[in-house]
Amino acid sequence: MEFTIEKGELTEEMKKKINDAIIDGLNYGYMLEHNRYFFVDKFYDTDFKKVTPYAPRGSRMFDLTEVLEIDTLPETQQIADLLKKATWE
């Protein structure tokens, strides 16, 4: 398997977890070989709601400084808390 690292380091343990996920996904009909995988230290609860009807077409990327109307991003927990009050269309 070929890996392309975008940021950080990729350990042998991480490679094994990716490979295990790919194999497990086959049991559910998923083909996970050509995906991006992210490793994080912690997940944060938030609720960034879409306020218009219908599902979005395609993927969406957001500049959090624009969404939150701030110049620099605070700590991750504070970003998650601020996103609970924000919406998108």
mmCIF file as gemmi writes it, N, C-alpha and C atoms, coordinates in Angstrom:
data_model
loop_
_atom_site.group_PDB
_atom_site.id
_atom_site.type_symbol
_atom_site.label_atom_id
_atom_site.label_alt_id
_atom_site.label_comp_id
_atom_site.label_asym_id
_atom_site.label_entity_id
_atom_site.label_seq_id
_atom_site.pdbx_PDB_ins_code
_atom_site.Cartn_x
_atom_site.Cartn_y
_atom_site.Cartn_z
_atom_site.occupancy
_atom_site.B_iso_or_equiv
_atom_site.pdbx_formal_charge
_atom_site.auth_seq_id
_atom_site.auth_asym_id
_atom_site.pdbx_PDB_model_num
ATOM 1 N N . MET Axp A 1 ? 0.838 -1.167 0 1 0 ? 1 A 1
ATOM 2 C CA . MET Axp A 1 ? 0 0 0 1 0 ? 1 A 1
ATOM 3 C C . MET Axp A 1 ? 0.886 1.234 0 1 0 ? 1 A 1
ATOM 4 N N . GLU Axp A 2 ? 0.458 2.26 -0.723 1 0 ? 2 A 1
ATOM 5 C CA . GLU Axp A 2 ? 1.218 3.498 -0.809 1 0 ? 2 A 1
ATOM 6 C C . GLU Axp A 2 ? 0.547 4.571 0.042 1 0 ? 2 A 1
ATOM 7 N N . PHE Axp A 3 ? 1.337 5.304 0.823 1 0 ? 3 A 1
ATOM 8 C CA . PHE Axp A 3 ? 0.823 6.358 1.693 1 0 ? 3 A 1
ATOM 9 C C . PHE Axp A 3 ? 1.426 7.693 1.275 1 0 ? 3 A 1
ATOM 10 N N . THR Axp A 4 ? 0.616 8.723 1.273 1 0 ? 4 A 1
ATOM 11 C CA . THR Axp A 4 ? 1.084 10.085 1.046 1 0 ? 4 A 1
ATOM 12 C C . THR Axp A 4 ? 0.773 10.876 2.308 1 0 ? 4 A 1
ATOM 13 N N . ILE Axp A 5 ? 1.795 11.346 2.971 1 0 ? 5 A 1
ATOM 14 C CA . ILE Axp A 5 ? 1.621 12.07 4.231 1 0 ? 5 A 1
ATOM 15 C C . ILE Axp A 5 ? 1.468 13.554 3.913 1 0 ? 5 A 1
ATOM 16 N N . GLU Axp A 6 ? 0.37 14.137 4.369 1 0 ? 6 A 1
ATOM 17 C CA . GLU Axp A 6 ? 0.131 15.56 4.135 1 0 ? 6 A 1
ATOM 18 C C . GLU Axp A 6 ? 0.687 16.419 5.258 1 0 ? 6 A 1
ATOM 19 N N . LYS Axp A 7 ? 0.623 15.918 6.481 1 0 ? 7 A 1
ATOM 20 C CA . LYS Axp A 7 ? 1.11 16.686 7.617 1 0 ? 7 A 1
ATOM 21 C C . LYS Axp A 7 ? 1.405 15.722 8.759 1 0 ? 7 A 1
ATOM 22 N N . GLY Axp A 8 ? 2.45 15.98 9.507 1 0 ? 8 A 1
ATOM 23 C CA . GLY Axp A 8 ? 2.779 15.14 10.647 1 0 ? 8 A 1
ATOM 24 C C . GLY Axp A 8 ? 3.567 13.914 10.236 1 0 ? 8 A 1
ATOM 25 N N . GLU Axp A 9 ? 3.5 12.9 11.088 1 0 ? 9 A 1
ATOM 26 C CA . GLU Axp A 9 ? 4.227 11.665 10.799 1 0 ? 9 A 1
ATOM 27 C C . GLU Axp A 9 ? 3.262 10.494 10.786 1 0 ? 9 A 1
ATOM 28 N N . LEU Axp A 10 ? 3.611 9.483 10.057 1 0 ? 10 A 1
ATOM 29 C CA . LEU Axp A 10 ? 2.801 8.277 9.938 1 0 ? 10 A 1
ATOM 30 C C . LEU Axp A 10 ? 3.59 7.112 10.519 1 0 ? 10 A 1
ATOM 31 N N . THR Axp A 11 ? 3.121 6.589 11.642 1 0 ? 11 A 1
ATOM 32 C CA . THR Axp A 11 ? 3.82 5.497 12.312 1 0 ? 11 A 1
ATOM 33 C C . THR Axp A 11 ? 3.346 4.152 11.772 1 0 ? 11 A 1
ATOM 34 N N . GLU Axp A 12 ? 4.059 3.118 12.109 1 0 ? 12 A 1
ATOM 35 C CA . GLU Axp A 12 ? 3.657 1.774 11.713 1 0 ? 12 A 1
ATOM 36 C C . GLU Axp A 12 ? 2.301 1.409 12.344 1 0 ? 12 A 1
ATOM 37 N N . GLU Axp A 13 ? 2.075 1.865 13.566 1 0 ? 13 A 1
ATOM 38 C CA . GLU Axp A 13 ? 0.793 1.614 14.229 1 0 ? 13 A 1
ATOM 39 C C . GLU Axp A 13 ? -0.359 2.274 13.464 1 0 ? 13 A 1
ATOM 40 N N . MET Axp A 14 ? -0.142 3.496 12.978 1 0 ? 14 A 1
ATOM 41 C CA . MET Axp A 14 ? -1.169 4.19 12.196 1 0 ? 14 A 1
ATOM 42 C C . MET Axp A 14 ? -1.442 3.452 10.884 1 0 ? 14 A 1
ATOM 43 N N . LYS Axp A 15 ? -0.375 3.003 10.229 1 0 ? 15 A 1
ATOM 44 C CA . LYS Axp A 15 ? -0.538 2.236 8.992 1 0 ? 15 A 1
ATOM 45 C C . LYS Axp A 15 ? -1.367 0.981 9.238 1 0 ? 15 A 1
ATOM 46 N N . LYS Axp A 16 ? -1.111 0.299 10.359 1 0 ? 16 A 1
ATOM 47 C CA . LYS Axp A 16 ? -1.87 -0.901 10.7 1 0 ? 16 A 1
ATOM 48 C C . LYS Axp A 16 ? -3.342 -0.561 10.926 1 0 ? 16 A 1
ATOM 49 N N . LYS Axp A 17 ? -3.621 0.549 11.612 1 0 ? 17 A 1
ATOM 50 C CA . LYS Axp A 17 ? -5.011 0.944 11.855 1 0 ? 17 A 1
ATOM 51 C C . LYS Axp A 17 ? -5.736 1.244 10.539 1 0 ? 17 A 1
ATOM 52 N N . ILE Axp A 18 ? -5.055 1.906 9.624 1 0 ? 18 A 1
ATOM 53 C CA . ILE Axp A 18 ? -5.65 2.191 8.317 1 0 ? 18 A 1
ATOM 54 C C . ILE Axp A 18 ? -5.936 0.888 7.589 1 0 ? 18 A 1
ATOM 55 N N . ASN Axp A 19 ? -4.962 -0.002 7.571 1 0 ? 19 A 1
ATOM 56 C CA . ASN Axp A 19 ? -5.14 -1.293 6.892 1 0 ? 19 A 1
ATOM 57 C C . ASN Axp A 19 ? -6.278 -2.088 7.526 1 0 ? 19 A 1
ATOM 58 N N . ASP Axp A 20 ? -6.363 -2.105 8.856 1 0 ? 20 A 1
ATOM 59 C CA . ASP Axp A 20 ? -7.45 -2.817 9.545 1 0 ? 20 A 1
ATOM 60 C C . ASP Axp A 20 ? -8.808 -2.221 9.193 1 0 ? 20 A 1
ATOM 61 N N . ALA Axp A 21 ? -8.888 -0.888 9.084 1 0 ? 21 A 1
ATOM 62 C CA . ALA Axp A 21 ? -10.144 -0.218 8.726 1 0 ? 21 A 1
ATOM 63 C C . ALA Axp A 21 ? -10.564 -0.583 7.308 1 0 ? 21 A 1
ATOM 64 N N . ILE Axp A 22 ? -9.599 -0.646 6.399 1 0 ? 22 A 1
ATOM 65 C CA . ILE Axp A 22 ? -9.898 -1.021 5.009 1 0 ? 22 A 1
ATOM 66 C C . ILE Axp A 22 ? -10.448 -2.433 4.952 1 0 ? 22 A 1
ATOM 67 N N . ILE Axp A 23 ? -9.798 -3.349 5.642 1 0 ? 23 A 1
ATOM 68 C CA . ILE Axp A 23 ? -10.241 -4.749 5.656 1 0 ? 23 A 1
ATOM 69 C C . ILE Axp A 23 ? -11.615 -4.872 6.304 1 0 ? 23 A 1
ATOM 70 N N . ASP Axp A 24 ? -11.832 -4.192 7.445 1 0 ? 24 A 1
ATOM 71 C CA . ASP Axp A 24 ? -13.12 -4.247 8.126 1 0 ? 24 A 1
ATOM 72 C C . ASP Axp A 24 ? -14.225 -3.637 7.266 1 0 ? 24 A 1
ATOM 73 N N . GLY Axp A 25 ? -13.905 -2.572 6.557 1 0 ? 25 A 1
ATOM 74 C CA . GLY Axp A 25 ? -14.895 -1.924 5.692 1 0 ? 25 A 1
ATOM 75 C C . GLY Axp A 25 ? -15.434 -2.848 4.625 1 0 ? 25 A 1
ATOM 76 N N . LEU Axp A 26 ? -14.625 -3.767 4.146 1 0 ? 26 A 1
ATOM 77 C CA . LEU Axp A 26 ? -15.076 -4.729 3.131 1 0 ? 26 A 1
ATOM 78 C C . LEU Axp A 26 ? -16.249 -5.56 3.642 1 0 ? 26 A 1
ATOM 79 N N . ASN Axp A 27 ? -16.284 -5.826 4.953 1 0 ? 27 A 1
ATOM 80 C CA . ASN Axp A 27 ? -17.393 -6.591 5.54 1 0 ? 27 A 1
ATOM 81 C C . ASN Axp A 27 ? -18.727 -5.87 5.407 1 0 ? 27 A 1
ATOM 82 N N . TYR Axp A 28 ? -18.687 -4.564 5.182 1 0 ? 28 A 1
ATOM 83 C CA . TYR Axp A 28 ? -19.897 -3.755 5.089 1 0 ? 28 A 1
ATOM 84 C C . TYR Axp A 28 ? -20.105 -3.188 3.684 1 0 ? 28 A 1
ATOM 85 N N . GLY Axp A 29 ? -19.303 -3.645 2.739 1 0 ? 29 A 1
ATOM 86 C CA . GLY Axp A 29 ? -19.445 -3.205 1.365 1 0 ? 29 A 1
ATOM 87 C C . GLY Axp A 29 ? -18.739 -1.902 1.028 1 0 ? 29 A 1
ATOM 88 N N . TYR Axp A 30 ? -17.854 -1.447 1.899 1 0 ? 30 A 1
ATOM 89 C CA . TYR Axp A 30 ? -17.133 -0.203 1.653 1 0 ? 30 A 1
ATOM 90 C C . TYR Axp A 30 ? -15.781 -0.479 1.004 1 0 ? 30 A 1
ATOM 91 N N . MET Axp A 31 ? -15.421 0.355 0.049 1 0 ? 31 A 1
ATOM 92 C CA . MET Axp A 31 ? -14.109 0.292 -0.585 1 0 ? 31 A 1
ATOM 93 C C . MET Axp A 31 ? -13.333 1.505 -0.077 1 0 ? 31 A 1
ATOM 94 N N . LEU Axp A 32 ? -12.442 1.297 0.869 1 0 ? 32 A 1
ATOM 95 C CA . LEU Axp A 32 ? -11.783 2.406 1.558 1 0 ? 32 A 1
ATOM 96 C C . LEU Axp A 32 ? -10.324 2.598 1.178 1 0 ? 32 A 1
ATOM 97 N N . GLU Axp A 33 ? -9.901 2.012 0.072 1 0 ? 33 A 1
ATOM 98 C CA . GLU Axp A 33 ? -8.485 2.082 -0.277 1 0 ? 33 A 1
ATOM 99 C C . GLU Axp A 33 ? -8.043 3.478 -0.697 1 0 ? 33 A 1
ATOM 100 N N . HIS Axp A 34 ? -8.904 4.227 -1.348 1 0 ? 34 A 1
ATOM 101 C CA . HIS Axp A 34 ? -8.499 5.509 -1.941 1 0 ? 34 A 1
ATOM 102 C C . HIS Axp A 34 ? -9.13 6.675 -1.191 1 0 ? 34 A 1
ATOM 103 N N . ASN Axp A 35 ? -8.942 6.7 0.088 1 0 ? 35 A 1
ATOM 104 C CA . ASN Axp A 35 ? -9.498 7.743 0.934 1 0 ? 35 A 1
ATOM 105 C C . ASN Axp A 35 ? -8.395 8.461 1.688 1 0 ? 35 A 1
ATOM 106 N N . ARG Axp A 36 ? -8.77 9.569 2.303 1 0 ? 36 A 1
ATOM 107 C CA . ARG Axp A 36 ? -7.86 10.284 3.192 1 0 ? 36 A 1
ATOM 108 C C . ARG Axp A 36 ? -8.193 9.865 4.612 1 0 ? 36 A 1
ATOM 109 N N . TYR Axp A 37 ? -7.18 9.699 5.425 1 0 ? 37 A 1
ATOM 110 C CA . TYR Axp A 37 ? -7.361 9.312 6.822 1 0 ? 37 A 1
ATOM 111 C C . TYR Axp A 37 ? -6.73 10.369 7.704 1 0 ? 37 A 1
ATOM 112 N N . PHE Axp A 38 ? -7.433 10.688 8.777 1 0 ? 38 A 1
ATOM 113 C CA . PHE Axp A 38 ? -6.967 11.709 9.716 1 0 ? 38 A 1
ATOM 114 C C . PHE Axp A 38 ? -6.84 11.086 11.092 1 0 ? 38 A 1
ATOM 115 N N . PHE Axp A 39 ? -5.757 11.368 11.761 1 0 ? 39 A 1
ATOM 116 C CA . PHE Axp A 39 ? -5.554 10.933 13.14 1 0 ? 39 A 1
ATOM 117 C C . PHE Axp A 39 ? -5.589 12.179 14.016 1 0 ? 39 A 1
ATOM 118 N N . VAL Axp A 40 ? -6.427 12.148 15.036 1 0 ? 40 A 1
ATOM 119 C CA . VAL Axp A 40 ? -6.571 13.299 15.93 1 0 ? 40 A 1
ATOM 120 C C . VAL Axp A 40 ? -6.375 12.842 17.366 1 0 ? 40 A 1
ATOM 121 N N . ASP Axp A 41 ? -5.994 13.774 18.21 1 0 ? 41 A 1
ATOM 122 C CA . ASP Axp A 41 ? -5.825 13.461 19.632 1 0 ? 41 A 1
ATOM 123 C C . ASP Axp A 41 ? -7.154 13.452 20.36 1 0 ? 41 A 1
ATOM 124 N N . LYS Axp A 42 ? -8.089 14.29 19.894 1 0 ? 42 A 1
ATOM 125 C CA . LYS Axp A 42 ? -9.348 14.431 20.609 1 0 ? 42 A 1
ATOM 126 C C . LYS Axp A 42 ? -10.417 14.958 19.663 1 0 ? 42 A 1
ATOM 127 N N . PHE Axp A 43 ? -11.669 14.551 19.886 1 0 ? 43 A 1
ATOM 128 C CA . PHE Axp A 43 ? -12.809 15.1 19.162 1 0 ? 43 A 1
ATOM 129 C C . PHE Axp A 43 ? -13.522 16.086 20.073 1 0 ? 43 A 1
ATOM 130 N N . TYR Axp A 44 ? -14.082 17.136 19.473 1 0 ? 44 A 1
ATOM 131 C CA . TYR Axp A 44 ? -14.787 18.166 20.227 1 0 ? 44 A 1
ATOM 132 C C . TYR Axp A 44 ? -16.24 18.228 19.76 1 0 ? 44 A 1
ATOM 133 N N . ASP Axp A 45 ? -17.185 18.248 20.707 1 0 ? 45 A 1
ATOM 134 C CA . ASP Axp A 45 ? -18.594 18.37 20.368 1 0 ? 45 A 1
ATOM 135 C C . ASP Axp A 45 ? -18.874 19.773 19.859 1 0 ? 45 A 1
ATOM 136 N N . THR Axp A 46 ? -19.616 19.856 18.751 1 0 ? 46 A 1
ATOM 137 C CA . THR Axp A 46 ? -20.045 21.134 18.219 1 0 ? 46 A 1
ATOM 138 C C . THR Axp A 46 ? -21.325 20.907 17.433 1 0 ? 46 A 1
ATOM 139 N N . ASP Axp A 47 ? -21.894 21.969 16.874 1 0 ? 47 A 1
ATOM 140 C CA . ASP Axp A 47 ? -23.136 21.852 16.119 1 0 ? 47 A 1
ATOM 141 C C . ASP Axp A 47 ? -23.209 23.024 15.148 1 0 ? 47 A 1
ATOM 142 N N . PHE Axp A 48 ? -22.576 22.895 14 1 0 ? 48 A 1
ATOM 143 C CA . PHE Axp A 48 ? -22.514 23.936 12.974 1 0 ? 48 A 1
ATOM 144 C C . PHE Axp A 48 ? -23.639 23.647 11.983 1 0 ? 48 A 1
ATOM 145 N N . LYS Axp A 49 ? -24.806 24.27 12.184 1 0 ? 49 A 1
ATOM 146 C CA . LYS Axp A 49 ? -26.027 23.903 11.463 1 0 ? 49 A 1
ATOM 147 C C . LYS Axp A 49 ? -26.164 24.597 10.113 1 0 ? 49 A 1
ATOM 148 N N . LYS Axp A 50 ? -26.693 23.827 9.163 1 0 ? 50 A 1
ATOM 149 C CA . LYS Axp A 50 ? -27.094 24.358 7.866 1 0 ? 50 A 1
ATOM 150 C C . LYS Axp A 50 ? -28.54 24.804 8.016 1 0 ? 50 A 1
ATOM 151 N N . VAL Axp A 51 ? -28.845 26.056 7.629 1 0 ? 51 A 1
ATOM 152 C CA . VAL Axp A 51 ? -30.183 26.604 7.871 1 0 ? 51 A 1
ATOM 153 C C . VAL Axp A 51 ? -31.072 26.616 6.639 1 0 ? 51 A 1
ATOM 154 N N . THR Axp A 52 ? -30.538 26.293 5.478 1 0 ? 52 A 1
ATOM 155 C CA . THR Axp A 52 ? -31.348 26.25 4.263 1 0 ? 52 A 1
ATOM 156 C C . THR Axp A 52 ? -31.771 24.818 3.977 1 0 ? 52 A 1
ATOM 157 N N . PRO Axp A 53 ? -32.891 24.641 3.254 1 0 ? 53 A 1
ATOM 158 C CA . PRO Axp A 53 ? -33.352 23.283 2.954 1 0 ? 53 A 1
ATOM 159 C C . PRO Axp A 53 ? -32.467 22.598 1.907 1 0 ? 53 A 1
ATOM 160 N N . TYR Axp A 54 ? -32.633 21.316 1.8 1 0 ? 54 A 1
ATOM 161 C CA . TYR Axp A 54 ? -31.958 20.465 0.819 1 0 ? 54 A 1
ATOM 162 C C . TYR Axp A 54 ? -30.489 20.211 1.177 1 0 ? 54 A 1
ATOM 163 N N . ALA Axp A 55 ? -30.046 19.079 0.768 1 0 ? 55 A 1
ATOM 164 C CA . ALA Axp A 55 ? -28.654 18.675 1.017 1 0 ? 55 A 1
ATOM 165 C C . ALA Axp A 55 ? -27.716 19.485 0.132 1 0 ? 55 A 1
ATOM 166 N N . PRO Axp A 56 ? -26.508 19.762 0.61 1 0 ? 56 A 1
ATOM 167 C CA . PRO Axp A 56 ? -25.551 20.492 -0.223 1 0 ? 56 A 1
ATOM 168 C C . PRO Axp A 56 ? -25.044 19.6 -1.359 1 0 ? 56 A 1
ATOM 169 N N . ARG Axp A 57 ? -24.712 20.224 -2.461 1 0 ? 57 A 1
ATOM 170 C CA . ARG Axp A 57 ? -24.121 19.487 -3.583 1 0 ? 57 A 1
ATOM 171 C C . ARG Axp A 57 ? -22.614 19.596 -3.482 1 0 ? 57 A 1
ATOM 172 N N . GLY Axp A 58 ? -21.953 18.486 -3.433 1 0 ? 58 A 1
ATOM 173 C CA . GLY Axp A 58 ? -20.503 18.493 -3.349 1 0 ? 58 A 1
ATOM 174 C C . GLY Axp A 58 ? -20.01 18.795 -1.941 1 0 ? 58 A 1
ATOM 175 N N . SER Axp A 59 ? -18.717 18.88 -1.809 1 0 ? 59 A 1
ATOM 176 C CA . SER Axp A 59 ? -18.121 19.132 -0.502 1 0 ? 59 A 1
ATOM 177 C C . SER Axp A 59 ? -18.078 20.627 -0.235 1 0 ? 59 A 1
ATOM 178 N N . ARG Axp A 60 ? -17.973 20.979 1.009 1 0 ? 60 A 1
ATOM 179 C CA . ARG Axp A 60 ? -17.897 22.373 1.422 1 0 ? 60 A 1
ATOM 180 C C . ARG Axp A 60 ? -16.659 22.574 2.295 1 0 ? 60 A 1
ATOM 181 N N . MET Axp A 61 ? -15.997 23.69 2.068 1 0 ? 61 A 1
ATOM 182 C CA . MET Axp A 61 ? -14.88 24.071 2.91 1 0 ? 61 A 1
ATOM 183 C C . MET Axp A 61 ? -15.191 25.443 3.47 1 0 ? 61 A 1
ATOM 184 N N . PHE Axp A 62 ? -14.842 25.663 4.724 1 0 ? 62 A 1
ATOM 185 C CA . PHE Axp A 62 ? -15.144 26.912 5.388 1 0 ? 62 A 1
ATOM 186 C C . PHE Axp A 62 ? -13.872 27.53 5.935 1 0 ? 62 A 1
ATOM 187 N N . ASP Axp A 63 ? -13.744 28.828 5.781 1 0 ? 63 A 1
ATOM 188 C CA . ASP Axp A 63 ? -12.675 29.576 6.436 1 0 ? 63 A 1
ATOM 189 C C . ASP Axp A 63 ? -13.233 29.98 7.792 1 0 ? 63 A 1
ATOM 190 N N . LEU Axp A 64 ? -12.775 29.352 8.84 1 0 ? 64 A 1
ATOM 191 C CA . LEU Axp A 64 ? -13.344 29.587 10.16 1 0 ? 64 A 1
ATOM 192 C C . LEU Axp A 64 ? -13.149 31.017 10.645 1 0 ? 64 A 1
ATOM 193 N N . THR Axp A 65 ? -12.123 31.705 10.175 1 0 ? 65 A 1
ATOM 194 C CA . THR Axp A 65 ? -11.975 33.108 10.575 1 0 ? 65 A 1
ATOM 195 C C . THR Axp A 65 ? -13.114 33.938 9.992 1 0 ? 65 A 1
ATOM 196 N N . GLU Axp A 66 ? -13.577 33.592 8.797 1 0 ? 66 A 1
ATOM 197 C CA . GLU Axp A 66 ? -14.713 34.3 8.194 1 0 ? 66 A 1
ATOM 198 C C . GLU Axp A 66 ? -16.02 33.896 8.861 1 0 ? 66 A 1
ATOM 199 N N . VAL Axp A 67 ? -16.216 32.605 9.063 1 0 ? 67 A 1
ATOM 200 C CA . VAL Axp A 67 ? -17.449 32.116 9.682 1 0 ? 67 A 1
ATOM 201 C C . VAL Axp A 67 ? -17.631 32.716 11.064 1 0 ? 67 A 1
ATOM 202 N N . LEU Axp A 68 ? -16.573 32.757 11.835 1 0 ? 68 A 1
ATOM 203 C CA . LEU Axp A 68 ? -16.643 33.225 13.217 1 0 ? 68 A 1
ATOM 204 C C . LEU Axp A 68 ? -16.37 34.723 13.349 1 0 ? 68 A 1
ATOM 205 N N . GLU Axp A 69 ? -16.041 35.358 12.211 1 0 ? 69 A 1
ATOM 206 C CA . GLU Axp A 69 ? -15.752 36.797 12.164 1 0 ? 69 A 1
ATOM 207 C C . GLU Axp A 69 ? -14.676 37.206 13.169 1 0 ? 69 A 1
ATOM 208 N N . ILE Axp A 70 ? -13.537 36.5 13.091 1 0 ? 70 A 1
ATOM 209 C CA . ILE Axp A 70 ? -12.394 36.776 13.955 1 0 ? 70 A 1
ATOM 210 C C . ILE Axp A 70 ? -11.125 36.767 13.113 1 0 ? 70 A 1
ATOM 211 N N . ASP Axp A 71 ? -10.077 37.395 13.608 1 0 ? 71 A 1
ATOM 212 C CA . ASP Axp A 71 ? -8.82 37.471 12.854 1 0 ? 71 A 1
ATOM 213 C C . ASP Axp A 71 ? -7.934 36.248 13.039 1 0 ? 71 A 1
ATOM 214 N N . THR Axp A 72 ? -7.878 35.73 14.254 1 0 ? 72 A 1
ATOM 215 C CA . THR Axp A 72 ? -7.06 34.555 14.531 1 0 ? 72 A 1
ATOM 216 C C . THR Axp A 72 ? -7.905 33.527 15.275 1 0 ? 72 A 1
ATOM 217 N N . LEU Axp A 73 ? -7.606 32.29 15.03 1 0 ? 73 A 1
ATOM 218 C CA . LEU Axp A 73 ? -8.387 31.215 15.651 1 0 ? 73 A 1
ATOM 219 C C . LEU Axp A 73 ? -7.94 30.96 17.086 1 0 ? 73 A 1
ATOM 220 N N . PRO Axp A 74 ? -8.913 30.821 17.988 1 0 ? 74 A 1
ATOM 221 C CA . PRO Axp A 74 ? -8.592 30.489 19.381 1 0 ? 74 A 1
ATOM 222 C C . PRO Axp A 74 ? -8.324 28.991 19.526 1 0 ? 74 A 1
ATOM 223 N N . GLU Axp A 75 ? -8.246 28.522 20.746 1 0 ? 75 A 1
ATOM 224 C CA . GLU Axp A 75 ? -8.064 27.094 21.009 1 0 ? 75 A 1
ATOM 225 C C . GLU Axp A 75 ? -9.24 26.294 20.441 1 0 ? 75 A 1
ATOM 226 N N . THR Axp A 76 ? -9.006 25.04 20.17 1 0 ? 76 A 1
ATOM 227 C CA . THR Axp A 76 ? -9.99 24.186 19.506 1 0 ? 76 A 1
ATOM 228 C C . THR Axp A 76 ? -11.308 24.103 20.264 1 0 ? 76 A 1
ATOM 229 N N . GLN Axp A 77 ? -11.274 23.968 21.576 1 0 ? 77 A 1
ATOM 230 C CA . GLN Axp A 77 ? -12.521 23.886 22.351 1 0 ? 77 A 1
ATOM 231 C C . GLN Axp A 77 ? -13.354 25.153 22.165 1 0 ? 77 A 1
ATOM 232 N N . GLN Axp A 78 ? -12.698 26.297 22.121 1 0 ? 78 A 1
ATOM 233 C CA . GLN Axp A 78 ? -13.423 27.552 21.939 1 0 ? 78 A 1
ATOM 234 C C . GLN Axp A 78 ? -14.007 27.635 20.527 1 0 ? 78 A 1
ATOM 235 N N . ILE Axp A 79 ? -13.299 27.146 19.529 1 0 ? 79 A 1
ATOM 236 C CA . ILE Axp A 79 ? -13.831 27.11 18.163 1 0 ? 79 A 1
ATOM 237 C C . ILE Axp A 79 ? -15.098 26.261 18.14 1 0 ? 79 A 1
ATOM 238 N N . ALA Axp A 80 ? -15.049 25.087 18.755 1 0 ? 80 A 1
ATOM 239 C CA . ALA Axp A 80 ? -16.221 24.204 18.802 1 0 ? 80 A 1
ATOM 240 C C . ALA Axp A 80 ? -17.39 24.895 19.475 1 0 ? 80 A 1
ATOM 241 N N . ASP Axp A 81 ? -17.147 25.613 20.549 1 0 ? 81 A 1
ATOM 242 C CA . ASP Axp A 81 ? -18.214 26.328 21.256 1 0 ? 81 A 1
ATOM 243 C C . ASP Axp A 81 ? -18.791 27.448 20.394 1 0 ? 81 A 1
ATOM 244 N N . LEU Axp A 82 ? -17.94 28.194 19.687 1 0 ? 82 A 1
ATOM 245 C CA . LEU Axp A 82 ? -18.413 29.272 18.842 1 0 ? 82 A 1
ATOM 246 C C . LEU Axp A 82 ? -19.223 28.748 17.656 1 0 ? 82 A 1
ATOM 247 N N . LEU Axp A 83 ? -18.837 27.597 17.12 1 0 ? 83 A 1
ATOM 248 C CA . LEU Axp A 83 ? -19.568 27.015 15.988 1 0 ? 83 A 1
ATOM 249 C C . LEU Axp A 83 ? -20.984 26.576 16.385 1 0 ? 83 A 1
ATOM 250 N N . LYS Axp A 84 ? -21.214 26.315 17.651 1 0 ? 84 A 1
ATOM 251 C CA . LYS Axp A 84 ? -22.556 25.955 18.115 1 0 ? 84 A 1
ATOM 252 C C . LYS Axp A 84 ? -23.531 27.104 17.899 1 0 ? 84 A 1
ATOM 253 N N . LYS Axp A 85 ? -23.025 28.33 17.829 1 0 ? 85 A 1
ATOM 254 C CA . LYS Axp A 85 ? -23.862 29.516 17.664 1 0 ? 85 A 1
ATOM 255 C C . LYS Axp A 85 ? -23.896 29.978 16.204 1 0 ? 85 A 1
ATOM 256 N N . ALA Axp A 86 ? -23.091 29.387 15.347 1 0 ? 86 A 1
ATOM 257 C CA . ALA Axp A 86 ? -22.997 29.8 13.944 1 0 ? 86 A 1
ATOM 258 C C . ALA Axp A 86 ? -23.851 28.89 13.06 1 0 ? 86 A 1
ATOM 259 N N . THR Axp A 87 ? -24.216 29.404 11.887 1 0 ? 87 A 1
ATOM 260 C CA . THR Axp A 87 ? -24.965 28.614 10.905 1 0 ? 87 A 1
ATOM 261 C C . THR Axp A 87 ? -24.354 28.823 9.524 1 0 ? 87 A 1
ATOM 262 N N . TRP Axp A 88 ? -24.779 28.004 8.587 1 0 ? 88 A 1
ATOM 263 C CA . TRP Axp A 88 ? -24.329 28.174 7.205 1 0 ? 88 A 1
ATOM 264 C C . TRP Axp A 88 ? -25.471 27.858 6.256 1 0 ? 88 A 1
ATOM 265 N N . GLU Axp A 89 ? -25.343 28.352 5.018 1 0 ? 89 A 1
ATOM 266 C CA . GLU Axp A 89 ? -26.394 28.159 4.001 1 0 ? 89 A 1
ATOM 267 C C . GLU Axp A 89 ? -25.884 27.324 2.86 1 0 ? 89 A 1
